[in-house]
Amino acid sequence: MLKKCALCGKGELKGKTVTRKGQYKAKGGTGSKISRWTMRKFLPNLQSMTILIGGRSKKVYVCAKCIKKGAFKKA
């Protein structure tokens, strides 16, 4: 099961980690160059909680932002 917030649908985002090489211009070099990049995931702060959905209790993932808002009822 893919982890997503049951209330707002927040999930993972994809991005890159960039590896740079070369001496910076301020230090007398020709500037930094990107040598390679790899894909990575940015994961949200999801917590497993038991909440009421449609009058029934269900164990789902809820993001920290929705927990702070109080956008649900605990079971």
PAROTOR-871224 format. One line per 8 residues: their letters; for each residue x, y, z of C-alpha. Coordinates in nm, 4 decimals, padded with zeros to 6 digits, always signed. Example, Ala and Ser with C-alpha at 12.3 -4.5 7.8 and 13.67 -1.06 7.14 Angstrom:
BEGIN
as	+01.2300 -00.4500 +00.7800 | +01.3670 -00.1060 +00.7140
//
This chain:
BEGIN
mlkkcalc	+00.0000 +00.0000 +00.0000 | +00.1315 +00.3420 -00.0966 | +00.1566 +00.5726 +00.2031 | -00.0695 +00.8758 +00.1596 | -00.2600 +01.1005 +00.3979 | -00.6212 +00.9830 +00.4174 | -00.7508 +01.3393 +00.4578 | -00.5524 +01.5613 +00.2193
gkgelkgk	-00.3888 +01.3001 -00.0075 | -00.0333 +01.4167 +00.0616 | +00.2237 +01.1607 -00.0550 | +00.5845 +01.1277 -00.1623 | +00.7485 +01.3719 -00.4034 | +01.0376 +01.2923 -00.6341 | +01.3475 +01.5067 -00.6667 | +01.7201 +01.4909 -00.7296
tvtrkgqy	+02.0396 +01.4909 -00.5264 | +02.3023 +01.6853 -00.7183 | +02.6754 +01.6053 -00.6896 | +02.8997 +01.8989 -00.7801 | +03.2738 +01.9036 -00.8502 | +03.5341 +02.1655 -00.9331 | +03.6787 +02.4558 -00.7406 | +03.4569 +02.7581 -00.6808
kakggtgs	+03.5329 +03.0843 -00.8625 | +03.5808 +03.2647 -00.5298 | +03.8676 +03.0250 -00.4541 | +04.0354 +03.0765 -00.7926 | +03.8741 +02.7945 -00.9889 | +03.6568 +02.7920 -01.2994 | +03.3353 +02.7299 -01.1069 | +03.1462 +02.4271 -00.9821
kisrwtmr	+02.9990 +02.1829 -01.2328 | +02.7291 +01.9212 -01.1880 | +02.8988 +01.5832 -01.2246 | +02.5935 +01.3603 -01.1712 | +02.2493 +01.3450 -01.0126 | +02.0387 +01.0657 -00.8681 | +01.6664 +01.0499 -00.8033 | +01.5431 +01.0564 -00.4438
kflpnlqs	+01.2129 +01.0709 -00.2538 | +01.0841 +01.3455 -00.0283 | +00.8580 +01.1716 +00.2255 | +00.5908 +01.3573 +00.4263 | +00.5535 +01.3225 +00.8033 | +00.2814 +01.0546 +00.8115 | +00.1558 +00.9014 +01.1347 | -00.0543 +00.5847 +01.1656
mtiliggr	-00.3810 +00.6647 +01.3477 | -00.7211 +00.5136 +01.4110 | -00.9872 +00.7683 +01.3094 | -01.3598 +00.7713 +01.2378 | -01.4480 +00.7645 +00.8671 | -01.8190 +00.7470 +00.7874 | -01.9063 +00.6433 +01.1429 | -01.6618 +00.3504 +01.1416
skkvyvca	-01.3148 +00.3360 +01.2910 | -01.0339 +00.2782 +01.0434 | -00.6547 +00.2651 +01.0774 | -00.5040 +00.5087 +00.8256 | -00.2046 +00.7366 +00.7731 | -00.2543 +01.1052 +00.8606 | +00.0012 +01.3802 +00.7941 | +00.1268 +01.6021 +01.0767
kcikkgaf	-00.0376 +01.9104 +00.9244 | -00.3842 +01.7491 +00.9395 | -00.3174 +01.6334 +01.2976 | -00.2342 +01.9943 +01.3958 | -00.5522 +02.1190 +01.2247 | -00.7650 +01.8582 +01.4030 | -00.9495 +01.7806 +01.0797 | -01.0798 +01.4425 +01.2041
kka	-01.2286 +01.2596 +01.5046 | -01.0278 +00.9993 +01.6907 | -01.1880 +00.6574 +01.7249
//
